[in-house]
Amino acid sequence: MTDMLERVGTYGFLAEPFHCDFTKRLFIGHLGNHILNAADFHATERGFGMDSLNPENKTWVLSRLALEIVEMPTEYARFNVETWIEGVMKYFTHRNFRIVDSADADRVYGYGRSIWAMIDTATRQPQNILAVKDGAIADYVYADRPCPMAPLSRVKMSTGARFVASVETHYSDVDVNGHINSIKYIEHVLNLFPLEWHAAHRVSRFDIAYVAESHYGDRLDFYREDQADGAVCIRIVKARRDGGKDVEVGRCRIV
């Protein structure tokens, strides 16, 4: 196809000062939002974004995300998010990211790996990605482009994790898909650690797996387990208010 776009999309962003924390570095949550926007821009430009899926009662949902951070952009820094599709299957697609300085592509801020599913907006059931536009997404797979961070791995936790906090969900937690925004979970998890912890530590890798959806008004309970290698794992549970069984909605691992 002569009219195909490049397989890698590059999108510029600015570390706006009020998107930065007390260290004058970009909040991880805002970096996550930029990454998700880059994914949407890339898909939309190539004909399989949410603008074309929504009229067909379909949408993309994030299943897993891992960020490996070399350094965070400081306030006013301009940076690019590069994104490409590493592979596509019937129900899932793998998308990677590279975050670099806009003026110096050799200065790498970090990398990302993600898995996305396509679902029916009414039934919330998985949809065949390869059936959309005759599988045109497969033309943009770039399996040979390296992403040097370690692959996605399952977040393993025991039953001994301890309860640490509850969070009520509100208006600003809900995204365009009508459920709690993927990045909001990351922000809620990082809020479990006090300011002194963030002053003394730097997050080098953040893995999160989304297990089930939660919605406006749900209460989220957080359970923590410290691992022998120094990593911290968090289980996120949607608390049932009707006396039913609580539902795990996600878990993450922070290095």
Secondary structure, DSSP 8 states (H G I E B T S, - for coil): -TT---SSEEEEEE--GGGB-TTSBB-HHHHHHHHHHHHHHHHHHTT-SHHHHGGGTEEEEEEEEEEEES---BTT-EEEEEEEEEEE-SSEEEEEEEEEESS-TTSEEEEEEEEEEEEETTT--B--GGGGGGGGGGGGB-TTS---S---------TT-EEEEEEE--GGGB-TTSSB-HHHHHHHHHTTS-HHHHHH----EEEEEE-S---TT-EEEEEEEE-TTS-EEEEEEEE-TTS---EEEEEEEE-
